[in-house]
């Protein structure tokens, strides 16, 4: 099983201090080493925006090439398929469109779909929403 992490789930790692939660970080390192914990380049870009957590970003930086692979052409095609659904175009907010800030959600979903992985996100399903769980349900992607 491959786990594709969304930005919010990686950000939550800041609550698990390595000195206290050694088994959590050891388990994450094992998943990374096995190629079972990955994300997308857009998530990396989102993690650099705003107020990044120094500890989490250092851990990610040391594993950047493994965790954040370049998206395949199949993944990029699936992103286009997601965004061809008018309702799911709301995944890209007005701020992102106007400022050109990163938008990782469709890339996370596409990565999971193409690689047969599971999306790891803190987002919750909302009826008629345009969130990761809604898109995953629509395209039959595990979460």
C-alpha positions in Angstrom: 0.0 0.0 0.0 1.3 3.4 -1.0 0.2 6.5 1.1 -0.1 9.8 -0.8 0.1 12.6 1.8 -1.8 15.9 1.5 -0.2 19.1 2.8 -2.4 19.3 5.9 -1.5 15.8 7.0 2.3 16.5 6.6 1.8 19.8 8.5 0.1 17.9 11.4 3.4 16.1 12.0 4.6 19.2 13.8 2.6 18.0 16.9 4.7 14.8 17.1 8.1 15.9 18.6 10.8 13.4 17.5 12.3 13.2 21.0 8.9 12.2 22.4 7.3 10.3 19.5 10.4 8.4 18.3 8.3 5.4 17.1 6.1 7.7 14.9 9.2 9.2 13.1 10.8 5.8 12.8 7.7 4.3 11.3 7.5 7.2 8.8 11.2 6.7 7.9 10.5 3.1 7.2 7.6 3.9 5.0 9.7 6.4 3.1 12.6 3.9 2.7 10.1 1.3 1.3 8.6 3.9 -1.1 5.3 3.7 0.6 5.0 7.3 1.7 5.1 9.8 -1.1 3.4 13.1 -2.0 3.6 15.5 -4.9 5.8 18.4 -5.9 2.8 20.8 -5.4 2.6 19.6 -1.7 6.3 20.5 -1.3 5.6 23.9 -2.7 2.6 24.4 -0.4 4.8 23.3 2.6 7.2 26.2 1.7 4.4 28.8 1.7 3.1 30.7 4.7 4.6 29.7 8.0 6.3 26.4 7.5 7.3 24.3 10.5 11.1 24.1 10.7 11.2 20.6 12.1 8.8 19.0 9.6 10.4 20.9 6.7 13.9 19.8 7.6 12.7 16.2 7.8 11.0 16.6 4.4 14.0 18.4 2.8 16.3 15.5 3.8 13.9 13.1 1.9 12.6 15.5 -0.8 13.7 13.5 -3.8 12.0 10.3 -2.5 8.8 11.8 -1.1 8.1 14.3 -3.9 8.7 12.6 -7.3 8.1 14.4 -10.5 4.5 13.8 -11.7 4.2 11.3 -14.5 2.3 12.2 -17.7 -0.5 9.9 -16.6 -0.8 11.9 -13.4 -0.9 15.1 -15.3 -3.6 13.7 -17.6 -5.6 12.7 -14.6 -5.3 16.2 -13.1 -6.8 17.5 -16.4 -9.6 14.9 -16.1 -10.4 16.1 -12.5 -10.4 19.7 -13.6 -12.7 19.0 -16.6 -15.5 18.5 -14.1 -16.8 22.0 -13.6 -17.7 21.6 -9.9 -14.1 20.3 -9.1 -12.6 23.4 -10.6 -13.4 24.9 -7.2 -10.3 23.0 -5.9 -8.4 26.0 -7.2 -9.4 28.9 -5.1 -9.5 32.5 -6.2 -6.4 33.4 -4.2 -4.4 30.6 -5.9 -5.6 31.8 -9.3 -4.8 35.4 -8.7 -1.5 35.0 -6.9 -0.3 31.8 -8.7 0.2 30.0 -5.4 0.5 26.2 -5.4 -2.6 24.0 -5.6 -1.8 20.4 -4.5 -5.2 18.7 -4.2 -5.7 17.5 -7.7 -2.1 16.4 -7.9 -2.5 14.4 -4.7 -5.6 12.7 -6.0 -4.1 12.0 -9.4 -0.9 10.5 -7.8 -3.1 8.1 -5.7 -5.2 7.2 -8.7 -2.4 6.4 -11.1 -0.2 4.6 -8.5 -3.0 2.7 -6.8 -2.4 4.5 -3.5 -4.4 5.9 -0.7 -4.8 9.6 -0.1 -4.0 10.7 3.4 -5.7 14.0 4.2 -7.3 15.8 7.1 -10.2 17.0 4.9 -13.7 15.7 5.6 -16.3 14.7 3.1 -19.0 17.4 2.7 -22.1 16.8 0.6 -21.9 18.6 -2.7 -18.4 19.8 -1.8 -15.3 20.2 -3.9 -12.8 18.8 -1.4 -10.4 15.9 -1.7 -12.8 13.3 -0.2 -15.5 14.3 -2.7 -13.2 14.1 -5.7 -11.8 10.8 -4.4 -15.3 9.4 -4.1 -16.2 10.6 -7.6 -13.2 9.0 -9.2 -13.1 5.9 -7.0 -9.8 6.8 -5.3 -9.1 5.3 -1.8 -8.8 7.7 1.1 
